Amino acid sequence: MNRKKTYKGNLNIGQKTIRIDTNINYQGIEIEYVGTVNITSLLPSSYIVKSGNNKVIIIKLIKNDDILSDLFTYKGVAMITKCMIVTQDLETHNIYINKSNLELYNRLDGDYDNISKNWNDLSFDGNNNKKSYIYRKSTLDEENRTFTTIKEIRKK
């Protein structure tokens, strides 16, 4: 069964805020994420926000036509994987996750003093997958009949 995914809005991830852009009057929002997201702002009293088990659930208590666009502010890295809204009639709609703020240039630490343009300053040898192991070599001394063991740390 081929099922076409259609999105009914956008979930925009900012540096500190999460916004939703949709025309649908929703009663609830379910957001799934990976990692840790600490919610720092509170919504109006007509909304309930619960988070845990890598999910954030936002429920609107009053059935009105007001659509809240700024959902919450957060600390951490918002690696949101799925967003879904639910209407009054219990219809579910998928929301597209706009991750434009999670690009590489926004995730740098901001410590640009240590960045160099010289090739000789780089300590990278071109292989990220090298793993350290202990190399042992034992040799037998024929005269004394003793073993000499050499241990060194190598990378493969």
PEUR-V38732 format. One record per residue. N is the residue number from 1. RES is the residue in one small letter. PHI is phi in whole degrees, 0 to 359 (999 if undefined). PSI is psi in whole degrees, -180 to 180 (999 if undefined). NEAR is the number of other C-alpha atoms within 12 Angstrom. Layout:
N_RES_PHI_PSI_NEAR, N_RES_PHI_PSI_NEAR
This chain:
1_m_999_115_3, 2_n_272_127_4, 3_r_238_125_5, 4_k_273_130_7, 5_k_273_124_10, 6_t_240_137_13, 7_y_255_140_22, 8_k_251_18_25, 9_g_166_-176_24, 10_n_236_143_27, 11_l_250_108_36, 12_n_266_126_30, 13_i_259_114_34, 14_g_265_-175_28, 15_q_294_-32_23, 16_k_224_-6_24, 17_t_233_153_26, 18_i_244_125_34, 19_r_238_150_29, 20_i_239_135_33, 21_d_238_106_25, 22_t_208_157_27, 23_n_264_-7_19, 24_i_277_134_29, 25_n_280_102_29, 26_y_266_154_37, 27_q_254_-24_31, 28_g_209_154_34, 29_i_228_134_40, 30_e_241_123_34, 31_i_239_126_38, 32_e_254_140_27, 33_y_218_167_25, 34_v_242_139_18, 35_g_95_-148_17, 36_t_238_133_20, 37_v_228_118_27, 38_n_259_116_23, 39_i_281_126_25, 40_t_251_-16_17, 41_s_246_159_16, 42_l_249_144_19, 43_l_277_171_21, 44_p_301_166_18, 45_s_292_-12_12, 46_s_276_6_19, 47_y_237_147_25, 48_i_244_132_22, 49_v_238_123_26, 50_k_233_138_22, 51_s_225_149_22, 52_g_158_158_18, 53_n_53_41_14, 54_n_59_34_21, 55_k_222_148_27, 56_v_237_126_33, 57_i_241_127_28, 58_i_241_124_30, 59_i_238_133_28, 60_k_267_125_30, 61_l_275_-32_19, 62_i_260_133_18, 63_k_273_84_17, 64_n_234_174_15, 65_d_268_6_15, 66_d_285_130_18, 67_i_250_118_24, 68_l_278_126_27, 69_s_264_-40_23, 70_d_275_110_22, 71_l_279_-58_35, 72_f_196_165_35, 73_t_255_155_24, 74_y_216_166_24, 75_k_237_144_19, 76_g_114_-163_22, 77_v_249_118_26, 78_a_272_87_38, 79_m_267_76_31, 80_i_278_131_32, 81_t_254_-27_23, 82_k_206_143_27, 83_c_220_136_34, 84_m_219_141_35, 85_i_245_152_37, 86_v_236_134_25, 87_t_268_-179_26, 88_q_296_-30_21, 89_d_273_12_14, 90_l_63_31_14, 91_e_271_137_17, 92_t_254_143_22, 93_h_226_137_29, 94_n_279_146_28, 95_i_244_133_32, 96_y_287_136_27, 97_i_262_114_31, 98_n_268_104_25, 99_k_259_33_23, 100_s_296_-26_20, 101_n_277_-11_23, 102_l_266_21_21, 103_e_292_168_16, 104_l_297_-40_11, 105_y_291_-21_12, 106_n_270_-12_16, 107_r_262_0_16, 108_l_293_154_12, 109_d_288_-19_11, 110_g_91_3_11, 111_d_268_84_9, 112_y_268_1_10, 113_d_289_-29_8, 114_n_269_0_11, 115_i_281_132_13, 116_s_239_156_12, 117_k_257_-3_10, 118_n_272_133_9, 119_w_295_-32_10, 120_n_290_-19_9, 121_d_280_-12_11, 122_l_280_138_12, 123_s_256_5_11, 124_f_279_129_11, 125_d_260_4_12, 126_g_98_1_8, 127_n_225_110_10, 128_n_280_-18_11, 129_n_268_11_10, 130_k_289_135_12, 131_k_239_141_11, 132_s_283_143_12, 133_y_212_162_12, 134_i_263_120_13, 135_y_267_127_14, 136_r_240_135_13, 137_k_225_124_13, 138_s_250_133_13, 139_t_235_146_14, 140_l_260_126_13, 141_d_272_115_11, 142_e_295_-38_9, 143_e_289_-47_7, 144_n_269_-10_9, 145_r_56_47_9, 146_t_234_153_11, 147_f_263_137_13, 148_t_247_123_14, 149_t_250_131_13, 150_i_249_129_13, 151_k_240_132_13, 152_e_212_154_13, 153_i_268_126_13, 154_r_234_168_12, 155_k_238_138_14, 156_k_235_999_12
